[in-house]
Amino acid sequence: MNDKSRKKGDMVKESDLTYHDYAAIEDGNRYELVRGQLELMSPAPTVTHQMVSFEIQKMISQSCASSYFILYAPIDLILSNKEVRQPDIVLIDRKRMDILSKRGIEGTPNMVMEILSPSTLKRDKMDKLETYAYYGIPEYWIVEPEIGFVEVYTLQNEIYHIHNVFQGKEVVHSPLIPCISFTMEKVMKQIPHLE
C-alpha cells in the first residue's frame, strides 16, 4: 500500500483482503472493507451530521435501551470476512448478544442507519443499500441531516422497499422495532444553524 493510492474518495488498489488485513491497518485513515477491497472513507463527518446522530441516538435510547443495544460509529459491522462496514447507528436486540464481540458486531443487526453527507450520498443510497440487503439486515434507515427527514426501508424478498419517509411532526416509527418513537422536528430543534 502506498500513500498515492489513498487520496480522498479513491479506492485503495489492493483486493482480496480479509478482516485480518483490514484490522491490521494503522495508518490513521478510516476504511471500510468492501468485497475484499479497502475503501477509504471521507474525512470526519460534519458537526451537523454528528449532532443529528447524537440526538437520534439519545431519543432512541430513551425508549429502546432496555431492549436494544444502540451502537454508533466508529464500530465495525463484520458482515463477512471480506465485508466490514461502519454504519452511523446500529440496533441489536439484547436477546442477540451473541453477535457482539470485542472486534465489533459479527453478524446481521436488527437495523442500521446512515446519516447522509454530500461525500457519502451515492455510497449510502446505492452501495450500502445493496450490501445491507444482501446480508439480510431487516431494516435500513437513511437520514438527511440538513432538511431533517428519515427514509425507512424494510427487507422483503432480499430487496429493500421503502416503508415510509418521516419529517417534521410525523412520529418516526419502525415496523419491526416497536419501541422507536420520536419526531424529526424534535431532533432538528436541537441542531443550531452553522455557517
Summary of the structure (lengths in Angstrom):
residues: 195
radius of gyration: 16.6
end to end distance: 37.2
largest distance: 49.3
contacts: 567
relative contact order: 0.14
helix: 27%
strand: 31%
